[in-house]
Amino acid sequence: MQSLFGLTPEQQSLQEIATRFATDKIRPAAPGLDERAEFPAALIKEAHTLGLINLTLPVECGGSGLSIFDGCLVIEEIAWGCSGFATSMVANDLALTPIRIGGTSEQRKRFVESLATGGLLASFCLTEPGAGSDAAGLQTTVEDGGDCWIITGAKQWITNAGHAAQFTVFATIDRTKKHKGICCVVVPRSAPGITVGHHENKMGQRCSDTCSVVFDKVRVPKDHMIGAPGEGFKIAMQTLDASRPMTAAIAVGIARAALEHAIGYAKERKQFGVPISSFQAIQFMLADMATAVESSRLLTWKSALMLDEGKVASIESSMAKRMSADTAMSVTTDAVQIFGGYGYTKDYPVEKLMRDAKLLQIYEGTSQIQRIVIARELLR
Ligand code: CAA
């Protein structure tokens, strides 16, 4: 088993590449991208050239072939740079993972390899205006059109949608069957009948592209269905299990950045004639923040290692996502507190981190949904 307390030389150099990219490229661009709510298309292309995107997709599928653990190492660094950027990256893995999990080798080649090698983006289309936490309640339909599947419905909060070349769409073939009627279908952006909405004007993670997508009787060939009709829900859940450690790593990256800024500021800022770091009130806050970051990372690493060993890790992935998201929110809030009035302005980096952190408690399953998954497993 990978030691939790020491990284291999290969992992250290992978981490260094990601830290350098985050330091040299992402951090300088992040405030402007946030201000303008601008998608970092050029930087994403650079990340692709460095092998920092499609991290966990196998090499034969055009990905970087990293384990989920190694993917988490990279993503923490990228999110330390800017979590909106990291979300754009993880969302691509999220969109292509259902095809890796449920697709045939021919489908993997056609829908994953061609996209990943070309540095193109894809979107995971599960959520709908009326079906967020209740994923099995989705209303988008997939009908048998004889020689094709016909998809009709609306998707909401779809990451990367404005820049995606392909959508992985979850739709029901029979609403009365609930989750057992859900199918997974690959839809190229070029198919007639697709309308992508505007880039949502979000509170945080403003550079990540989030749009609605409407499918109006969109036709795709029969071999675009991943798995058998009705297998889509399980494919979606397995995909989320695999993705949640990476999302947890985004949260750890945000929290670590906030902690570092808070330590630096506490040592510089003087009140009552001394640095505020000499006050126990600040020391205790920093100690709690550091402990929360460390324990969130350990849970994230554990869930990633379990998945890499082929174990079922629904409970651990949900624990990692829940804890890391809540840590990101509390640590960034405390960082703003340590900065005081300055922290509440856009002149200092911690207000952005606090806004960015909030999304972690909402997307890829809210903190409440993670608790449901954990409790159900405990009580099974
Ligand atoms: N792996 C495999 N199968 C699973 C599973 C898993 N992790 N979880 C559930 N299943 C199976 C169950 O075993 C069950 O199968 P059977 O019918 O054969 O028994 C079936 O799926 C239905 O399971 P549930 O009864 O538990 O389903 P539910 O309707 O009660 O919902 C839920 C469960 C956990 C709440 C689920 O709806 C859920 O995860 N909701 C949150 C959705 C979510 O995370 N959305 C985020 C979208 S992606 C996003 O935000 C990313 C982005 O763009 C950045």
Residues whose N, C-alpha, C, O or C-beta is under 5 A from the ligand:
A	BS01	CAA	A91 L126 T127 G132 S133 D134 A135 A136 W157 T159 H179 K234 M237 Q238 D241 S314 Y363 E364 G365 I369
